[in-house]
């Protein structure tokens, strides 16, 4: 169902204006920050800056600190940033390598290894461990059948999320896999800010449980449009302030919503 919906959609292809230098580094920082926050690995932005740019390990939070650092490294450097798999077997290896990087400080979570027990989120049961490689290979073939890179990226994110192939780090791995395809095509990556958490997770759940692809496609298209509207070449603090004016860091989802920046000031 999702493959058909994506194949029928006409997607915008906003250029990747954060592909090098300061802009790349700034984007990778906030991508890593939000991707971890949405999974419950929460830091103040100032703490995350210390982790990424100063090599600091936050007191009593060594594993969490390495989660943020590993995600930043994957978003910032090849092959994880912009070299997607060319074959189904390469796809399996790519996923293992990026999960190993993100979860490197959590040996108890088996970084880079397929899960050994079936996992679940809420009432959603994910693929059985013995079915993980085969299901991912089948998913890769569906990804490859799509011609539009945005469609392939969104299909990739859902496939990895739906299979949940690892004990931990599946969401971060799925979003990095999605963004790798976008970067390889010279298209802006997608961030999911804190205030957009339910707008991202609920459509995923609906797609998984009710086979309704429309909310997921709308949600991710909107996040993509929003992400593309910022100037990431500014000093990091200025990017942070611009994101904050758009409510990106808000945790109160009842009283705040995602706001688009004033494009006239770009």
C-alpha positions in Angstrom: 0.0 0.0 0.0 2.7 2.5 0.9 4.7 1.7 -2.2 1.7 2.4 -4.4 1.0 5.6 -2.6 4.6 6.8 -2.9 4.7 5.9 -6.6 1.7 8.0 -7.3 2.9 11.0 -5.4 4.7 14.0 -6.9 7.4 15.2 -4.5 9.3 18.4 -4.1 13.0 18.0 -4.3 14.5 20.9 -2.2 18.2 21.2 -2.7 20.6 20.1 -0.1 22.1 23.4 1.0 23.9 21.8 4.0 26.1 19.4 2.1 29.5 20.8 3.2 31.3 23.0 5.7 29.6 24.7 8.6 26.1 24.1 7.1 26.7 20.3 7.0 28.0 20.3 10.6 25.2 22.4 11.9 22.5 20.3 10.2 24.1 17.1 11.4 24.1 18.4 15.0 20.5 19.3 15.1 19.5 16.1 13.2 21.3 14.0 15.8 19.9 16.1 18.7 16.3 15.7 17.6 16.6 12.1 16.5 17.8 11.2 20.0 15.3 13.4 21.8 12.4 11.7 20.1 13.7 8.4 21.4 14.0 9.7 25.0 17.7 10.4 25.0 17.2 14.0 26.0 19.8 16.7 26.7 19.8 20.4 26.8 21.2 21.8 23.6 24.2 23.2 25.5 25.0 19.8 26.8 24.7 18.2 23.3 27.1 20.9 22.0 29.6 19.9 24.6 29.3 16.2 23.6 29.6 16.8 19.8 32.0 19.7 19.6 34.1 19.4 22.8 34.2 15.6 23.3 32.6 15.9 26.7 30.8 13.1 28.3 27.9 14.3 30.5 28.3 13.1 34.1 26.5 9.8 34.8 25.3 9.7 31.2 28.1 8.1 29.2 25.9 5.9 27.1 23.4 8.6 26.3 26.3 10.9 25.4 27.7 8.4 22.9 24.2 7.9 21.4 24.2 11.5 20.4 27.8 11.5 19.2 27.3 8.3 17.2 24.2 9.7 15.5 26.0 13.0 14.7 28.9 11.0 13.2 26.6 9.0 11.0 24.8 12.2 9.8 28.0 14.0 9.2 30.3 11.5 7.5 30.5 9.0 4.6 29.5 6.3 4.1 26.5 6.7 6.4 25.7 10.2 5.3 25.4 9.8 1.6 26.4 6.4 0.3 23.3 4.2 0.3 23.4 0.5 -0.5 23.5 -0.7 -4.1 22.2 -4.2 -3.4 20.0 -6.0 -0.9 22.9 -7.6 0.9 24.7 -4.2 1.0 21.5 -2.8 2.5 21.7 -5.3 5.4 25.3 -4.5 6.0 24.7 -0.7 5.9 22.0 -1.0 8.5 24.2 -3.1 10.7 27.1 -0.7 10.4 25.1 2.4 11.2 23.3 0.8 14.2 26.7 -0.3 15.5 28.0 3.3 15.3 24.9 4.8 17.0 24.7 2.2 19.7 28.4 1.6 20.2 28.4 2.4 23.9 25.6 -0.1 24.7 27.0 -3.6 24.3 24.0 -5.0 26.2 21.8 -3.8 23.3 23.8 -5.8 20.7 24.8 -2.9 18.5 25.0 -3.9 14.8 23.5 -7.3 15.4 20.0 -8.5 14.5 17.6 -8.7 17.5 17.4 -12.1 19.3 13.9 -11.6 20.6 10.8 -10.1 19.1 10.3 -6.5 20.1 7.2 -4.3 20.4 6.1 -0.7 20.9 2.7 -0.3 22.6 0.4 -2.8 20.9 2.5 -3.1 17.8 4.5 -6.3 17.4 7.4 -6.2 15.0 9.0 -8.9 12.8 10.2 -12.1 14.3 14.0 -12.3 14.7 14.4 -15.2 12.2 12.4 -13.2 9.6 14.5 -10.0 9.8 17.0 -10.6 7.0 14.4 -11.9 4.5 11.9 -9.2 5.3 14.5 -6.5 4.9 15.6 -8.0 1.5 12.0 -8.0 0.4 11.6 -4.4 1.6 14.7 -3.4 -0.3 13.3 -4.7 -3.5 10.2 -2.5 -3.0 12.4 0.5 -2.2 14.5 -0.1 -5.4 11.3 -0.3 -7.5 10.5 3.3 -6.7 12.1 5.9 -9.1 11.7 9.1 -7.1 14.5 9.5 -4.4 12.1 11.1 -1.9 9.7 8.1 -2.4 12.6 5.7 -1.9 13.7 7.6 1.2 10.3 7.5 2.8 9.8 3.8 1.9 13.2 3.0 3.5 12.4 4.7 6.7 9.1 2.8 7.0 10.7 -0.6 6.1 13.3 -0.3 8.8 10.9 1.1 11.3 8.3 -1.6 10.6 10.9 -4.5 10.8 12.6 -3.1 13.9 15.6 -5.3 13.1 17.7 -4.3 16.2 17.2 -4.5 19.9 17.6 -0.8 20.2 18.3 2.2 18.0 15.8 1.3 15.3 14.2 4.8 15.0 17.6 6.5 14.7 18.8 3.9 12.2 15.6 4.2 10.1 15.9 8.0 9.9 19.6 7.9 9.0 18.8 5.4 6.3 16.1 7.7 4.9 18.4 10.7 4.9 21.3 8.9 3.3 19.2 8.4 0.2 18.2 12.0 0.2 21.8 13.2 0.5 23.0 10.9 -2.2 20.5 12.5 -4.5 21.5 16.1 -3.5 18.2 16.6 -1.8 17.7 18.2 1.6 17.6 15.8 4.5 14.6 15.6 6.9 14.6 16.5 10.6 11.8 15.6 13.0 11.8 18.3 15.7 10.6 17.6 19.2 7.3 19.4 18.8 6.5 17.3 15.8 6.9 14.0 17.6 3.3 12.9 17.6 2.8 14.2 14.0 5.6 11.7 13.1 4.8 8.7 15.3 1.0 8.6 15.0 1.0 8.4 11.2 3.6 5.6 11.4 1.4 3.7 13.8 -1.7 4.3 11.6 0.2 3.0 8.6 1.4 -0.1 10.4 -2.0 -0.9 12.1 -4.6 0.4 9.6 -2.6 0.3 6.3 -3.4 4.0 5.7 -0.5 5.6 4.0 -1.9 9.1 3.5 -1.1 10.6 6.9 2.4 9.3 6.8 3.1 10.8 3.4 1.6 14.1 4.4 3.4 14.2 7.7 6.8 13.5 6.2 6.3 15.8 3.2 5.5 18.6 5.6 8.6 17.9 7.8 10.7 17.9 4.6 9.3 21.2 3.5 9.9 22.7 7.0 13.5 21.4 7.3 14.4 22.9 3.9 13.5 26.4 4.9 16.4 27.2 7.2 19.8 28.8 6.6 22.2 26.3 8.2 25.3 28.3 7.2 24.6 30.7 10.1 26.5 30.3 13.3 25.1 27.3 15.3 23.5 29.6 17.9 21.7 31.5 15.2 20.3 28.3 13.7 19.2 27.3 17.2 17.4 30.5 17.7 15.7 30.3 14.3 14.5 26.7 15.1 13.4 27.8 18.6 11.2 30.6 17.0 9.5 27.8 15.1 8.8 25.9 18.3 11.1 23.1 17.3 12.3 22.3 20.9 8.9 22.5 22.6 7.9 19.4 24.5 4.4 20.7 25.4 2.6 19.3 22.4 -0.8 20.5 23.5 0.0 24.1 23.5 2.6 24.4 20.8 2.7 23.4 17.1 5.3 23.5 14.4 5.7 26.9 12.9 7.3 27.6 9.5 10.0 30.2 9.3 9.4 33.5 7.5 11.0 32.7 4.2 11.4 36.4 3.3 14.2 36.6 5.9 16.3 33.8 4.4 
